[in-house]
Amino acid sequence: MSMSKVIDLAPRRRDADLSQATARPAPARGLTALERRVVLERLAALPRGQLTLLEGGQRHVFGPGGEGPRSTVTLRDPRAFGAIAFGGTIGAAEAYADGLWDATDLPATVRLALGLGDGAAGLEAGLARLGAFLHRLRHRAIRNTRQGARRNVAAHYDLGNDFFSLFLDETMTYSCALFERPDMTLEEAQLAKLDRICRKLDLQPGQHLLEIGTGWGALAIHAARAYGVRVTTTTLSRQQHEEACRRVRAAGLEGQVEVLLSDYRDLGGRHDKLVSVEMIEAVGWEYYPAFMQAVTDRLRPEGLALVQAITVPDHRYERMKREPNHINRIVFPGTCIPSTTALLQAAATHSDLRLFHLEEIGPHYTRTLREWRERLLARWGEARAQGRDERFLRTFEYYLASCEASYQERYNGNVQLLFARPGARRAPILPRLEGLPASAAQGRERGAQDPRPQGRVDEGEREGGGYRSTGWGASR
C-alpha cells in the first residue's frame, strides 16, 4: 500500500502479523539512508523530554531528559523513515497503522513530536513539504456540501455501533466529559457534562430544544427525561440515527424526542433553545457563517444556543484551514478544527447572536481520551472478533493517543460557547473561582457568608436561572 494513499477504515486483512515484523532492519542505503538521516536530524532537535529509538542493534537517545514526556520507540521496518521524512505527521500515523514502529508510551511519543513545533525543526519541514503539497490538493477536494457532508460523516460514524460501544461509556457519549470530581467514572463525568449543558441553557419544562448532531442520543434523552423538554435532534449518520431511535424507544420518550436524519441547513421551525456538541468540527470553515445563520434562524427571538467545540489557538487556525493532518486525512474526512475567534467572528457577521458565556473544559479531554484508549486496548480481542483488522485498530489507537497528547500539551482546547439572541434575558452565570488566590479578608468574608464545601453545584443556587460552576481544575 502506498504511504500517500488515504487509509480506508473498512476492515481488511494485513499481509503479515506485527509479530512477523523484522526486529533487526537491514542497513539503510541510498534513498533510505537519506530518509533516515532526515528523521534523525529532526529528532535531534527535541527541546524537552527524552525519546529513545531502538533500531535493530542500535540505540539512539534524543532530547535533554529531565522533566517532560519520555518514550521508547522500536523501529520494526526501515520504511518508517521514508514515511515520516516525506509524509510528516500523516506519514508517521500511517506508518504506525502499518506496524512499522511501536512505542512504549504512544501519547508521550506524540507529545515529543508536538514539541518540535510547526517550523523548520518540525516533522512537516524539508522533504515532508513535498508530501504535504499532494495532501493539500486532495484535501481541497473534500468539501462539506450537503452530499459531501453525508459522505464524510458516514466515513467515521458509520464504522459500526458495535465498535464504538467497545470504548464509549454506557451513555455512548462521544465528546469531552467533565470530571467534576477526581473519583468520577467516565459515565458519571459524561452525565455531568450533559447536565451542565442543560443548566446553562436554563431548560424549562415544555420548552422545545433543537439539537444539531445527535450522536447516539444521550443528550436528547437526558434533557427530555431530566428537564421535561421536547427535543428535536438531527444527525447525518444512518447508524447513529438507528441506535438513537432505539434508545429513545427504550426510554419511553417517543412522545418527547424526535430523531431526524437531516442536514442542519434543511431544518425548519423556531425553537426555545438549541445545542450542538462537537459537531461544528464537521461543518468546515467555509460553512461557519452558514451554520451560525442557521442557528439564528432556528431560534426564537429570546432563544439561547450552546455550541461545544474542539478548538485550536488563533495563531494556528489559518494553518489548520490549509494543511491536512492525519485526523482529517485518515479518520475524520472533511473536518476542520476552528479557533474560538473564528466562531465568534462567524456569529458576529452572519447572525444576531452574542456571546453570553464561555467556559474552557479542554483539560478534561485528556482523561476522557485516555479512558477511551485504555478501554479499546482492553477489548482489542473483541474488536478483532468483530472483523476489525490490526491496521484498522492501530489507526484508531493512534488517533486516540494523538488527541490525548494534543490536549495534554494544550495544542487543542474545548469550549462551551453560550450564545443569546437579542430578546434573551437569562441570568448571569457566575462561577466560583476555586484555586484562585484571595486575600485573607476575602477568604473570611466568603467563609462567613457561604459555609458550604467548594466545588459543588447546589440546586438552591439555580434560583433566577443562574447557577454556580464547579470549575474545571479536577481533571487530572
N, C-alpha and C positions, 0 to 999 in steps of 0.2 A: 504493500500500500504506500502510495506517495505521501510524504510528510506534509505536503502543501494542500492535500485534499481535505475537505471538510469531513469531520468524523460523523458517520451516520450512526445514531444511537440505537438503531434497530439491532437486537441481539444477533450475533453471528459467531461462528467458531473461529478460534485462533489456530494458526498453523502449528504452534508448539506451546507447551505449558511454560510458565515462568520458571519452573524448576529446571527446565532444559536450557535456559539461557546460559551463555558462556560465562564462567566465573573468572577466566583469565583472557581478556580480549587480546587479539593479535596486535603486534606492534603497528602503530599508526604510520602510514606512508602517504606521500603525495597529498591529495586534497584533504584526506582525513587528518594528516599531520597539521595542516594549516587550520582546519576547523578546531582541532584540539588546542592549538596554541591560542587561538582567538578566545575560546571559552576560558581557558586557564588564566589568561591575562585579565579577563573581566572579573573572575573570582578573586584575583589578587588585589582588587580594589575594594574588597569588602570593608566598610568603615567601622563595623562593630560586630560583636559575636564571633562565632567560630564555625566554619564548615570544614569537615574532614571528608576528603574524596578518596575512596578506595578504588583503584584502577588496576585490576589484576594483582600483581605483586607490589604495586607502588601505592604509597600513601602520601597524599598532599594535604596540608593544613593551611587554611586561609582565614584571614581575619585576625584582629588583635586579641581576641579572647576577652577575658573579663566579663562584665555584665553584657547581656544581650542573648539572643537565641543561639542555640547550638544544635547541630545535627550532623549525622554521618551519612553520606551518600555513597551507595555502591553502584558502580557502573557495570551494567550487565552486557552492554553491547556498544562498541565504539561509534556506531551510527548515531548515538545520542549527541555526540559532539556536533555533527552536521545539522541535526535537527535544531539544536539550540543556537548554533552560530548563524544559520540562515533564517531560522524561524522565531528567534527570540522567545518570549514567554509562551507564545502559541506553540512553538516547536517543543519547548520543554514539557508543556502539558500533553502534547500528542506523544512525545517520547515516553512519558510516564505511562500513558494509557497502553502503549505498545510493549511495556515491560522492559524498556531499555535501561532504566535505572530505578533504584529504590532508595528509601530514606528511613532512618530510624525515627525521625520526627518530621513528618511531611509539612505541617503548618510552620514549624520553625524554619524549614528549608525555604519556603516561600517568603517568610519574613526576611530572611537574609537576602534573598533576591530583590525584594522591595527596597531594602536598604541601599542597593546600588543606584536607585533613583531612575529618572527618565532621561538623563543626559548622556554625555559621552561615555560614561562608565557603565551604563545600564545594559541589560540584555538586548534592548532594541537598537543598539548602536551598531556601527560598522556593517558587516555583511548582512545583519538582520534587516537592514533597511531595504535590501533587495526583496526579501520575502514579504516585508511589510507593504511594499508597493502593490504586490499582487493581492495580498489580503484586502487592501483598501478597495481595489477595483471590485472584488467580489462583494465586499460589504456594502458598497453603494447600491448594488442591485437588490438588496434586501430591504424593502420599504414596507411600512405598516399601512398600506391601503386596506380597504375592507377585506379583500381577498388575501393579501399578504399577511395581515394580522391573524386571520384564521389559520393560515398555514404555519406561521411562526409559533403561535400558541400551541397548536397540535404537536409540533415537534418536541415540546418539552412536557406539557401537562397531560398529553395522551400517551405517555410511556406506559401507563398502566396503574390503576388504583391499587392493585395488589403490591406493586413495587413501592410506591410512596408509603403505604401502610407499614412497611418494614421499619422505617426510621422516624416517621412522624408520631406524635402522641395520639391518644385516643380521639381527640377533637379533630385530627387531621388539619391542624392549622400550620400553614407553610409560610410563616413570616416571623419577624423578630418577636420573641417572647419578652416578658417583663418580670424579672425576678425581684419582686419587692422585698423578699427575704432570702438570705443565702440558702436556707434549707428547703426552699420550694422545689417541688418536682417540675418537670417540663410541662406537664398538663396543667398544674396549678398556675405556672407562670404565663402560659398561653391564655388561660381563663382570666387572669389578672389583666392582661393586655386588652382582651376583648371588653371587659367591664370598664376599664379606664376610658376606652373609646366611647362607649355608650354614655358614660357620665360627662365626658367633655361635650358631647353633643346634646346633653340635657334632654335625653329621650323621655317622653311622657306617654302614658297610655293613650292609645287611639291615634297617635301620630303615624305618618307614613314615611318610612325610611327607604331610600333607594341606595342599593349597594352596587358599585361598579367593580366587578371582579369577585365572583362568588367563592372561589376556592372550592372546598368541599362542604361549604355551608355552615361552618362553625359560628361565624359572627351573626349571620341571619337568624340562626336558631337561638343563639344566646339573647339577642336583642328582643326577639319575639317572646321568648319564654320568661325572661327576667324583667322586661320593661313594658310588656303589653303592647308593643307597636306592631303595625302591619309593615311587612318587608317585601319589597320587590328587589330581586337580586339577579344579576346577569353575568354570564360567562361565555367565552368562545370555545371552551373545551368541552367536547361531547362527553368524555369520560367523567369530568368533574360534574357536568350537568346531571348525568345519570346518577352518580353517587349522592350528590346534594339532594336531589329529589327523593331518593330512597331514605336519606337521613331525616328529611322533613316529614315524610310519612311516618317513619318510626317514632318521631317525637310527637306525633298527633297534631302537627301545626299546618296542615294543608290549607286551613281557612285563613291563616295569617301570613304565610310565606309563599310567594310566587317566584319560581326559578325560571328565568328566561335563558334562551340560547341566542344572544343578540349582541351586536356591536354597540358600544356606548354612543356612537353617532346616530344610531337609529332608534334610540329610546324616545318616549314621549311622556307627556303629563308633567304636573308640578308636584313636588314633594316637600314635606316639612324639613327633612334632614337628608343628608347624602354622605356616604362614606366610601372610600376607596383605599384599600390596604395593599401596598406594594404591587399595584397594577400599573402605575404610571411609568414604570421602567419599560414596559412592553409597548408603550404608546409611540415612542420615537420622538426625538427632539423637534422634528418638523411639525409634529402634531400637538405639541404642548398648548399652543393658542386655541386650537380646535377643542381640546379636552377641557380647558378652563371655560370656554364659551358654552360647552355642553353642560358643565356643572351649573353654571348660572341659569341656563335655560330650563334645567330640570328642577330648580329650587323655587319655592315661594319667595316673595319679596323679603320676608322675615327669616329666611332659612339659614341653616348652618351646614357647613361641609367640612369633613375631616379627611385629609389626604395623608396617608402614611407612605413615606418614600425612602428608598435607599438613595444615598447622595454621595457625590464626590466633592472635594473642596473646589471653590470657584476657580482657582488657578489651574486646575486640571481639567475643567469642564470642556474647554474648546478642543483639547487633545482627545478627550473621550468621544466627542462628536465625530471626529475624523478617523481615529485609529481603532481598528477592531482589536479585540482581545480574546483570550481563549474562552471566555464565557459567552460573549455574543457571537463568537465564531463557531463554537462547538456545542455549547449546552443550551443557550437561550438565543436562537437566531432573532435578529431584528431588535434586540434590546439596546437601550441607551440609558446610562445612569445619569440623572440630572444633578445639577447643583441646586441648592436651596434658592439662590438668587435667580436662576433660570426659571424656576417655577413661579416665584413671586413676580418676575417681570411678565411672564405669560398671563398671570392673573390680573396684573395691573393694566395691561394694554388691551386685553381681549375680554374683560368681564368687569362687573362692578363689585367683585369680591374684595374684601380687605382682610389682611391677616389679623386675627384676633388673639391667637396664642400659638406658641411654638415650643416644642419640647424635643430635645435630643435624647434618644434612647439607644443609640448605636452601641455603646459598651455592652449592652445585654445580648447583642447578636453574637459576640464571641462565644459565650457559653451555649447559646441556642445551637449554633453551628457545630460546636464540639460535641454536644449531645446527639445531634443528628448523625454525625460521622461515626461516633462510637456505636450507636445503635445499628448503623449499616454494617460496620465491621463485625459486630456480634452476630448478625444474621446473614452473613455472606453466603453460607451454605444454602439457606432458604432462597436467597436471590438466585443462586445458580440453579436450584431446583425449579425455579420459575422459567428457566430458559435463558437467563441473562449470562452472557459470557464474561470472561475475565476482562476483556478490553472495555466493555460497557461499564462494568463495575469500577474499574480503575479510573475511567473517565469521571465518573460521578464522585469517587473518593477524592480525586484531585480537586474537583470543583468545590466540594465542601471544605476541604482543607485550605484551599487558597482564599476562599471567602472568610474563613475563620481568621486567617493571617491578616487579611486586609483590614478587618475590624480591630484586631489587636494592635495593629500599627496605626490605627486611626486614618488609614488610607480611604476608608469609606465611613459614612455616617448613616444614621437612620432617624428621620424626623417625623413627628406628627404635627402637621400644619392644620390649625383650626381656622377656617375662613368664615366670614359673616357677610351676608348681604346687607344692604343699607337699612332694612327695616328690623334687623335682629336686635334684640335688647337683652342678650344673655349676660348674666352677672360675671364679673371678672373671676378668673381662675388664679388664685394666689397660693402658690406652693409654700410649704415650709422649706426653709433653706438649711437642711441638715448638713453638717460637716463644714459650714462656713464659720469663720471666727466671728465672735460677737464680744462686745465689751462686757465687763463684769456686771455693770448696771443693767445692760440689756438682758443679760442672762438671768439676773434676779427677777427683773420685771416679767420676763416671759414665763419663768418658772412659777411665779405667783399667780399669773393670770391663767396659765394652762398647764395643770399638773399631769396631763395625760402623757404616755410614752411617745417619744418622737417616732416618726416613720409609719404611723397608722393613718388610714383614711377612715375617719369616723362618720358614720351615716348622718349624725346630727349636724355635721358641717355642711351638708348639702342644701340647707335652707336657702331659698332665694336662687337656687340653680347653681350655686358655686360649690366647690369642694377644695380640699387641701391635697396637694400632690404628695406622694411618698418620695419623690426624688428618684434618682437612678444610680445611687452610689453602691448598691449591694450586688453588683453583677458578678463580682469575682469571688 
